[in-house]
Amino acid sequence: MSHKNLGDFVVIKKGQTMLLDTDTPVLSMLLIKGGHLIFDRKDVHLQAERILITEGGSFQVSNDFFFSLELWVNNCKFKAS
């Protein structure tokens, strides 16, 4: 994902695959509209006020390594490891 600014609205469209390889500022919205977002490393932080996945899009954390995932929604933390 190219460098984004605080508050940006990011759209990943059908046919696009974005590799997240750097931390993001807090995005206002991440819309995965048929595209695919893949985390490149286990120490990357995606921050967004809202995330919406539609039209068959996907959000993938690589299974090449042991990872733990923390997801914050409305100040509530969900953790998977």
C-alpha positions in Angstrom: 0.0 0.0 0.0 1.5 3.3 -1.0 2.1 6.0 1.6 -1.2 7.3 3.0 -2.1 10.3 5.1 -4.0 10.6 8.3 -7.8 10.5 7.5 -7.5 9.1 4.0 -10.3 7.0 2.4 -8.6 4.0 0.8 -10.4 1.8 -1.8 -9.0 -1.6 -3.0 -11.0 -2.4 -6.1 -11.7 -5.7 -7.8 -8.6 -6.9 -9.7 -6.2 -5.1 -7.2 -4.1 -6.9 -4.7 -2.4 -4.6 -2.2 0.6 -5.8 -0.1 0.7 -4.0 3.3 4.4 -3.7 4.1 4.4 -0.6 6.2 2.4 0.9 9.1 -0.5 3.2 8.2 -1.7 6.3 9.9 -5.3 6.2 11.1 -7.3 6.0 7.9 -10.9 7.3 8.0 -12.1 4.3 5.9 -10.6 1.2 4.2 -13.0 -0.2 1.6 -12.0 -3.5 0.1 -14.4 -3.6 -2.8 -13.6 -6.9 -4.5 -9.8 -6.5 -4.1 -7.4 -8.2 -1.7 -5.3 -6.9 1.1 -2.4 -9.1 2.3 -0.2 -8.4 5.3 3.5 -8.8 4.3 5.0 -9.0 7.8 3.8 -9.8 11.2 4.9 -6.5 12.7 2.8 -4.2 10.4 0.0 -2.1 11.9 -3.1 -1.2 9.9 -5.1 1.5 11.6 -8.6 2.6 10.3 -11.7 4.0 11.8 -13.8 1.8 9.6 -13.1 -1.3 7.5 -15.6 -2.7 5.0 -15.1 -5.7 2.8 -17.6 -6.2 0.0 -18.0 -7.9 -3.4 -15.9 -10.9 -2.6 -12.9 -8.9 -1.3 -10.5 -10.4 1.2 -8.3 -9.4 4.1 -5.4 -11.9 4.6 -2.8 -12.3 7.3 -0.1 -14.5 6.0 0.2 -18.0 7.5 4.0 -18.2 6.8 4.7 -17.3 10.4 3.2 -17.5 13.9 1.2 -14.4 14.4 -1.1 -12.7 16.8 -3.7 -10.3 15.6 -5.3 -7.5 17.6 -8.4 -6.0 16.1 -9.9 -2.9 17.7 -13.5 -2.0 17.0 -15.1 0.9 18.8 -12.5 0.8 21.5 -13.1 -2.9 22.1 -10.1 -5.3 21.5 -10.4 -8.7 19.9 -7.3 -10.9 19.9 -6.5 -14.0 17.9 -3.2 -16.0 18.1 
